[in-house]
Amino acid sequence: MNLLFNIKRLLSQKSINVIKIRVLLMTLFYSLSSISLNAQPIPKYTIHRTADSIVIDGILNELAWQSAPVINEFSYPWFTNGQKELTEARMIWDKNYLYVAFVAHDQFISAYKSERDSPVSQDDCVEVFIAPNPSKVQDYFNYEFNAISTTLDRAPYNNRSGKWNSNDLKVAIKLNGTLNNHSDIDTTWTTEIAIPLEDFYQFAQNTPPLDGDLWRLNLYRTGGEINLQYATWSTTLRPKPQFHAPERFGIVEFSDSLLYSDSHAH
């Protein structure tokens, strides 16, 4: 309001200072842009506990997976052309693991990187970024997986160097299509991930989490030799593709309430 008053006052003067008006208008523009960006909400998700043994095989046939709420509203902040392909994700947990599953709809599945900690984001890739202490979001982990299950992982140790690897991280991929063959049309690739909660022992307030604990977390999809994807669960508000934006991570709440499970089906 003060900016608008100052502009009105300058315009009413007999000798208009054009430079001052331009400065005030630019300041007003950036202020309104900042308000608009900051108004974009942070998404939230409840992660329910499962009592079942989850087999990491890339097949989401356990009832716990089938009962978990599905995240399918990904944003495409850097979209320019091509097709916005659907990405679906869901999460569950037990006393040992945080489980994350992605189903990536993809007409042309491609992946070439095969060495641990290679730049898998250049391939078709899904990523999980986790800040286990919401009051210290800069202490975050990232786990990245291409369509042939090659993994890159980083932790807040030694300036996020590549020397750290999660010891008990598990991942499996199920392809519905032909890898690196663009003469036909593929359907989906599914990534099933088990992230050991012991990774977060020095950073989380409780390991395993307690009922009602809040963490910050984001889910991403990137890469693709054809129809490059940049999809985010919580938009990062960066002008160019950038996933390392912990202040924009979504909010997840751990719930001790059980989902329907195989053990209840008998």
C-alpha positions in Angstrom: 0.0 0.0 0.0 2.9 2.4 0.8 4.3 1.7 -2.7 1.0 2.6 -4.4 0.7 5.8 -2.3 4.2 6.9 -3.3 3.4 6.2 -7.0 0.2 8.2 -6.8 2.0 11.1 -5.0 4.7 11.2 -7.7 2.1 11.3 -10.5 0.3 14.2 -8.9 3.5 16.3 -8.8 4.0 18.9 -11.6 7.5 17.7 -12.3 7.3 13.9 -12.7 10.4 12.0 -11.8 10.3 9.2 -14.3 13.2 7.3 -12.8 11.7 7.2 -9.4 8.4 6.0 -10.8 10.1 3.2 -12.7 12.0 2.1 -9.5 8.8 2.0 -7.5 6.9 0.1 -10.2 9.7 -2.5 -10.4 9.7 -2.9 -6.6 5.9 -3.3 -6.7 6.1 -6.0 -9.4 8.7 -8.0 -7.5 6.8 -7.7 -4.3 3.6 -9.0 -5.9 5.6 -11.8 -7.5 7.1 -12.8 -4.2 3.6 -12.9 -2.6 2.2 -15.0 -5.4 5.1 -17.5 -5.1 5.1 -17.8 -1.4 1.3 -18.4 -1.5 1.8 -21.7 -3.2 1.0 -24.3 -0.5 3.2 -27.1 0.7 1.6 -30.5 0.1 0.9 -32.9 2.9 0.7 -36.7 3.1 0.0 -39.2 5.9 2.3 -42.2 5.9 0.5 -45.2 7.5 2.2 -48.1 9.1 2.1 -51.6 7.8 2.3 -54.8 9.8 3.0 -56.9 6.7 6.3 -57.9 5.3 6.8 -55.9 2.1 8.7 -57.8 -0.7 10.8 -55.5 -2.7 10.2 -56.9 -6.2 8.7 -54.0 -8.1 5.2 -55.5 -7.9 2.9 -53.6 -5.7 0.6 -56.5 -4.9 0.5 -56.2 -1.1 -2.7 -54.9 0.2 -0.8 -52.3 2.2 0.4 -50.8 -1.1 -3.1 -51.0 -2.6 -4.6 -49.3 0.4 -2.1 -46.5 0.6 -3.2 -43.0 -0.5 -1.9 -42.2 -4.0 -0.1 -39.0 -4.9 -0.8 -38.2 -8.5 -0.9 -34.4 -8.5 2.7 -33.7 -9.6 3.6 -30.3 -11.0 5.6 -29.6 -14.1 7.2 -26.2 -13.3 9.8 -26.3 -16.2 7.6 -27.8 -18.9 8.2 -26.5 -22.4 7.0 -29.1 -24.8 6.1 -32.7 -25.3 3.7 -34.6 -23.0 3.2 -34.3 -19.2 3.3 -38.0 -18.4 1.5 -39.2 -15.3 3.5 -40.1 -12.2 1.9 -41.8 -9.2 3.5 -42.3 -5.8 2.6 -43.8 -2.4 4.4 -44.4 0.9 4.1 -46.7 3.9 6.4 -47.6 6.8 7.3 -50.1 9.5 9.8 -50.1 12.3 12.7 -50.7 9.9 11.9 -49.0 6.6 10.3 -46.2 4.9 8.8 -47.6 1.7 8.2 -45.5 -1.4 6.7 -46.6 -4.6 6.5 -44.8 -8.0 4.5 -45.7 -11.1 5.8 -43.7 -14.0 3.7 -43.7 -17.1 6.3 -43.6 -19.9 6.0 -44.2 -23.7 9.8 -44.4 -24.2 11.6 -45.9 -21.2 15.4 -45.3 -21.3 18.3 -45.9 -18.9 22.0 -46.5 -19.4 23.9 -45.6 -16.2 24.9 -48.8 -14.3 27.5 -47.7 -11.7 26.6 -46.8 -8.2 26.4 -43.0 -7.7 26.6 -42.3 -11.4 24.4 -39.4 -12.7 21.2 -41.4 -12.9 19.1 -38.2 -13.4 20.3 -38.2 -17.0 18.2 -41.3 -17.5 14.5 -41.9 -16.7 14.7 -41.4 -13.0 12.7 -41.1 -9.8 14.0 -39.4 -6.6 13.2 -39.1 -2.9 14.6 -36.2 -0.9 14.1 -36.5 2.9 14.8 -34.1 5.8 14.0 -36.2 8.9 14.1 -33.2 11.3 11.7 -30.5 10.1 13.5 -27.8 12.1 16.7 -28.5 10.3 15.7 -29.0 6.6 19.2 -28.3 5.3 20.2 -31.7 6.8 18.6 -33.8 4.0 19.2 -37.0 2.2 18.5 -37.8 -1.4 18.0 -41.2 -3.0 17.8 -41.4 -6.8 17.0 -44.4 -9.0 17.0 -44.9 -12.8 14.8 -47.3 -14.7 17.4 -50.1 -14.3 17.7 -49.6 -10.5 21.1 -47.9 -10.5 21.3 -45.8 -7.4 22.7 -42.4 -6.4 22.5 -41.5 -2.7 23.7 -38.6 -0.6 23.6 -37.7 3.1 24.5 -34.6 5.2 28.0 -36.0 5.9 31.3 -34.6 4.6 29.6 -31.9 2.5 27.3 -34.4 0.9 30.2 -36.3 -0.6 29.7 -39.5 -2.6 31.7 -41.5 -0.1 28.5 -42.3 1.9 26.2 -45.1 0.8 23.1 -46.4 2.5 24.0 -49.9 3.5 20.6 -51.6 3.6 18.8 -49.6 0.8 16.6 -51.8 -1.4 15.1 -51.1 -4.8 13.4 -53.1 -7.5 12.0 -52.1 -10.9 9.3 -53.6 -13.0 9.2 -52.5 -16.7 6.0 -52.6 -18.8 7.8 -52.0 -22.1 11.1 -52.4 -23.8 14.1 -50.6 -22.5 16.0 -48.2 -24.8 13.9 -49.3 -27.8 12.1 -46.3 -29.2 10.6 -48.1 -32.1 7.6 -49.2 -30.0 5.4 -47.6 -27.3 6.0 -48.5 -23.6 3.5 -48.2 -20.8 4.9 -47.8 -17.3 7.8 -48.5 -15.1 7.3 -49.2 -11.4 9.9 -48.5 -8.7 9.6 -50.1 -5.3 12.0 -48.7 -2.6 12.8 -49.6 1.0 14.8 -46.9 2.7 16.3 -48.0 6.0 15.3 -45.8 8.9 18.7 -46.4 10.5 20.0 -44.0 7.9 18.4 -41.1 9.8 19.4 -42.1 13.3 21.7 -39.1 13.9 19.2 -36.6 12.4 15.6 -37.7 13.2 14.1 -36.9 16.5 12.8 -40.4 16.8 14.0 -43.6 15.0 11.7 -45.2 14.2 9.2 -42.4 14.1 6.5 -42.0 16.7 2.9 -41.6 15.9 2.3 -38.0 14.7 6.0 -37.3 13.9 6.5 -34.8 11.0 9.3 -35.0 8.5 9.9 -32.9 5.3 10.1 -34.8 2.1 9.9 -34.3 -1.7 9.3 -36.7 -4.6 10.6 -36.1 -8.1 10.7 -37.6 -11.6 13.2 -36.5 -14.2 15.1 -37.6 -17.3 14.1 -39.4 -20.4 15.8 -39.7 -23.7 12.6 -38.8 -25.4 10.0 -36.5 -23.8 12.2 -35.1 -21.0 10.3 -35.0 -17.7 10.7 -32.7 -14.7 7.9 -33.4 -12.3 7.7 -32.4 -8.6 5.3 -33.3 -5.8 6.0 -29.9 -4.1 7.1 -27.3 -6.6 10.5 -25.9 -5.8 9.9 -22.3 -6.9 13.2 -22.3 -8.8 13.4 -20.6 -12.3 15.4 -23.5 -13.7 15.3 -27.3 -13.0 16.5 -27.7 -9.4 15.4 -30.3 -6.9 17.7 -29.3 -4.0 15.2 -26.9 -2.3 14.6 -28.3 1.2 12.6 -25.3 2.3 10.0 -26.4 -0.3 9.8 -30.1 0.7 6.3 -31.4 1.4 5.2 -32.3 4.9 4.7 -36.0 5.8 3.1 -37.2 9.1 3.8 -40.7 10.3 0.7 -42.5 11.5 0.7 -45.6 13.7 -2.7 -46.6 12.4 -2.6 -49.7 10.2 -3.8 -49.9 6.6 -5.6 -53.0 5.4 -3.0 -55.7 5.0 -2.6 -59.3 3.9 -2.6 -60.4 7.5 -6.2 -59.0 7.9 -7.4 -60.7 4.7 -7.2 -64.2 6.2 
